[in-house]
Amino acid sequence: MSKHDFPSLAALGNQLALAAIIGMLSYAFIDQLYFGELPCPLCLMQRMGFVIIGFALVLNMRCGAHSAHYGWGIIGGLVGMMVSLRQVLLHVLPGDKGFGATFLELHFYTWAFVGYIGLIAGLAILLMLPNRDVRSRSLFANILVILFITIVFANIASTLLECGIGPCADDPVKYEGWIWLRTRFGF
């Protein structure tokens, strides 16, 4: 496939799924930084599920489609879906206001559950497509890969600043890792 050809349906599906993951992770990260809403441990695990799916898609885009890549993406989606369902079930009682802010009247963990269902179904469909030529070096694909890697490293740094090297607080209100660094090294 040349740089100027239109990608196959499988390649386009991989790129759009990666764009969706970048959008979800970016929105959660912006909510964390702009609105000061620190992610709980379950929220961080849900982000990890999206990261695993994203890496599977990046592997497809860079190395070519392989059932193992799709398998890792589906496993990451299932784990993330179970974590988000656990958080939904924690807040399902009448009168429980839930954890964190809402988007279109649903909490982020509910949206994560919906996103995981869509991504798992999408990965299963992509796995069944006959044209598996998904390798792409187009400008759009390169930008997606760079954005994804950037948001992953930003989330890693933010998690280290929030939790430090120990366990994260159940209901985080401050960046414990940042406080530890400031007291330890004096900045």
N, C-alpha and C positions, 0 to 999 in steps of 0.2 A: 504494500500500500504506500503510495507516495504521500508527501506532506499535504497535497492539495486535493486528494480524493476524499469523497464523503465517507465517513467511517461506516462499517457494517452495523447492523442492528445490535449485535452483541457488543461491539466496541462503544457504540453510543449509549447502550444501557449501562455499561461499566462506568463510563464518564459521567452520566447523569446521576447514578447512584453515589459516586464519589462526591459530586457537587452537592447532593442532598446532605451527605454526612458532614461535609465542610460547613454547610449552612447551619446544621443543627449544633455542631460543636462551637461554631463562631457565635451563634446566638446565646448559648449557655455561657460562654466565656465573656461576652459583652455584658450579659446580665450580672455576672459575678463582679466584673470590674466597675461598671458604670453604676449599678444599683447597690453594690456592696453585699450581694447575697452570696455568701460562701457556700459551696456545695458540701453536702453531708457525705459520709462514707458511701452510702448507697448510690448517691448521685455520681460520685467519682467512679464507682464500679460500672455504672451505666455508660459513662463516657468511655471507659475502657472497652466496652462491648462495641461501641461505634468505631473506636480506633482499630480494633481487630478486623472488623469488616472492611474498613478503609484500607488497611494494609493488604488484605486479600485482593481488593480491587486494584491497588497499585501494582501488585505482583502480576495480575492479569494484564494490565496495560503495558508493563515493561517487559515481562518475560513470556507473554502469551497465555492464553486460557489454559487452565489445567484444572481437573476436577478437585485436586487437593486444595487449590486456592479457594474455589467455591466452597469446599467442605469447611475450611477454616473460617470463612465468612459466615457460613450458616451456624457453626458452633459458637462463634462470637455473638451472633444474633440471638441464639437460644439462651446463652448465659445472660446476656444483657436483658433479654425479655423476662427471664425468671427474676432477675434483680428488680426490674421495674414493676413487675406484677407483685412482688413482695412488698414494695413500697406502696403501691396502690392499696393492697389489702390491709396495710397498717393504718390507713386513713379512711377506711370505707364506712366506719360507724357514723350514724346520724349525729350531726352537731360537730363532728371533727372538721376543723378548718383546713387540715392538710399541712404540708410542709412547704414553705417557700411561696413565691409569687405564682400567678397564673398567666396563661396566654390563651386568649379566646375562651376564658372561663374554665380551662383545664390546667392542672398542674403539669410541670415539666415532666415528671415521672410518668404521668398518663400519656403525654405526647410521645415520650420515649417508647412506651409499650406499643403504641400505634405505629411509630416509626420502625420498630423492630419487626413487627408483623409484615409491613410493606417491604422492608429490605429482604427479609427471608424469602418472601414470595417472589420478589424480583430476582434474587440470586438463583432460586430454583428454576425460574423461567429461563434465565440466561444460561443455566447449565444445560437446558434441553434444546437450545437453539442449534440448528445444524451448522451455520457458519460461525465458527469459533475464532475467526481472525480478529482479535481484539487488541493486538499490539499496536500502539500508537505513539508517534513522536511529534504529533501536531502541536501547534502553539497552545491550543486549548488544553490538551492533555498535559503538556508540560507545566502550564500554569496551575492546573488542578493538583498535580503532584507536589509542586513547590508550596502551594497554599496548605495542603494537607500536612506536609511535614512541618511547616511553620506552626500550625495550630497545635499539632501534637507536642512539639517542644515547648510551646507557650503553656500548654496544660500541665506538662511535667514540671516546669519551673514554678507555676502557680501552686501546684499540689505540694511541692517541697516547701514553698514559703508558707503554705497554710498548715501543713501537718508536721513539718520537719522530717526527721527520720524515724519517728515513732508513730504510734497509731493516731489516727485523726479523731478529733472530738465528735461526739454524736450530734451535737448541735453547735457547729462552729460559729463563733462570733468575732474572732480575730485571727490574724496570721501568726500562729504560734511559732512556726519555723523562722519567720522574719524577726520576731521578738528574740528568739534564741540567738540568731546571728548578730543582732544589734548588741545584746548584752555580752556575748562571747567575744566579739571582735571590735566592739565600741564604735559602730557607725549607725 
